[in-house]
C-alpha cells in the first residue's frame, strides 16, 4: 500500500514509535493521521509538534482497552475525514515477572492491552474496509512475541497472542482486500525501551525514526512481518528448525542474564 491520500489512526501516539510513524506517514503523503493515547495532553502536544496547523495531524484521548473508546475514536475519524484506510494498533506497555510473581491483574491488563485492543481496532474498522474492498491493519507486537523476553512472562505471552491474532486476520481477510502486518521490533530508543536494555534482550537499540522507515517500506511491499531488526528473521527460522535446541539456548541466555553460570 502506498500512503498517499490515506487516512490513518495510530494508537500509542504521544511519542516514540507512534509519533515517528505519524511523521513518516505524513511525509509519504498521507491525507491525515489521528494520534490516540491515554494522555490527552501529551498526544495533542505530539500532534501539534508534527503538524502545527492541526489540519493533517490531530491528537485524541483513547483507552485502547475499551471497545467503546476504540469505536468512538474510529467514528470521530470517519466523521472528520470520511474513512479509515490504515489502523496502527500500537499501544503497549511492559509487564515483568513470571508465573510465581506476576499477579493475575498484571496478566489481565497485559492481555487487554496487547490482544483485545487489536481485536477492538479490527472490529471497528473492518466494516468500512470490507465495504470498500481495501484497508490496512498494522498491529504492534514484539520480537518477544516471536521468540521470548527473558523474565517477562505476561509480556511475552500476550505479544505472542498478538502475532497469532494478526495471522488470523491476514488469513481471514486477505481475499477481501485487507492487508495485515505485525510489527515485531527488538530494542527501540523510547520511554518503554531505553538504551540500557540488558544483555540478551536486543541486537541493538534503534531510533524510532529508523523503525518508522522500515514500517513504510514493509507496508509498501505488504509484508506480514515488519522486522526493524533483521536478525529476528534468522532467529525465528532457527527456532522452527529445532525448537528443543532453541529452548536450550534460551535457558542458557536466561542463566547468563541472572548472573549464573552459562
Beta strands, then each sheet from edge to edge (+ up, - down):
strand 1: 7-11
strand 2: 32-37
strand 3: 57-61
strand 4: 86-89
strand 5: 135-140
strand 6: 178-183
strand 7: 225-226
sheet 1: 3+ 2+ 1+ 4+ 5+ 6+ 7+
end
